[in-house]
Amino acid sequence: MNEEQLAEILKYSSPNTLYIVTWNNLLKLLFCPFEVVVRHPIGDLNEGEKVLVEAVKVTAEIKTVFIVKGRAYFYYHFEIV
C-alpha cells in the first residue's frame, strides 16, 4: 500500500472513536477516553491494571494502536471493559 492509498483510508478514521462488535453481534461506538484492562505486562503497564485509552491510531500496515499514558501499544495487549 502506498502513501496515497493509506491517506485515502485514513481520511475516514478518527483518533477519538473506535467501532467494536460486541459478543452478541451489536455494533458499538466508543469515544476516547475509554477504559481497558491490560492483558499481560507490557512497558510500564501491569497485568490486570485498568487504564484509559487516550486515542486510537493505526500503523502504516493498518494495525490498530492505542495511546495509553502517552505511549503507543498494539490493541491486542488490552481487553475493552
N, C-alpha and C positions, 0 to 999 in steps of 0.2 A: 504494500500500500504506500503510495507516495504522499507527500505533504499536502497536496491539493485535495486528495480523496479524504485524508484524515480531517482536514479543516471543514470539508463539506459535512461529514458525520458529526463533528463536534459542535457545529453551529446550532444543532438541535438539542444539545445537552446543557445542563445547568449544574454548577458545583454545589448548589444548595438543595437539590432534590434527588431522590432515588426512588424508582419504582421497584416494588418487590411483588412476588407472587406468594401468598400465604399458603400454609399447609392444606387449606380447604379450597385452593384454586381461586382465591379472590385477588384482584389487582389492587395494591395499596400504594399510596404515595406518601413517602416520608420526607419531612423537611428537616434540614440541619438547624440546630444540632439534634441528633437522636442518639439514644443510648445503645451500647453494645457491650457484650461480655467478652473478655479476652479468652480464647480457647487454650492457649499454651503460652509460656513465657516468650516474649519477643521484645528485643530492645529494652526499654525502661519499664515495660508493662509486665505485670504478673498474671499468671493463670487465675481466672475467676474474677479478676478486677473489672468493675463496671466503669466505663469511660464514655465520653461524648465524642461523636464524630462531628468535627467542625466543618468539613467539606468533603465532597466526593469528586475525585478526578479520575482520569484514565491515562494509561501509558500510551506510547506510540504504537504498541501492539494491541491496543484496545483492551487492556486488563484493568479492572476496577481497583482503585486505590482510595483508602480512607485516610483523611488527615486527622490525626489524633494528637493532641498536645503539641501541635505544630510540626509533627513528623508524619511522613507518608508510610503507610503499611498496606499490603495487599489485603483485600476484603476477606479472604479465607482464614485469616487469623482471628476472626471475630464471629460472634453469633449475635444477631439482632434481637434485642429484648422486645 
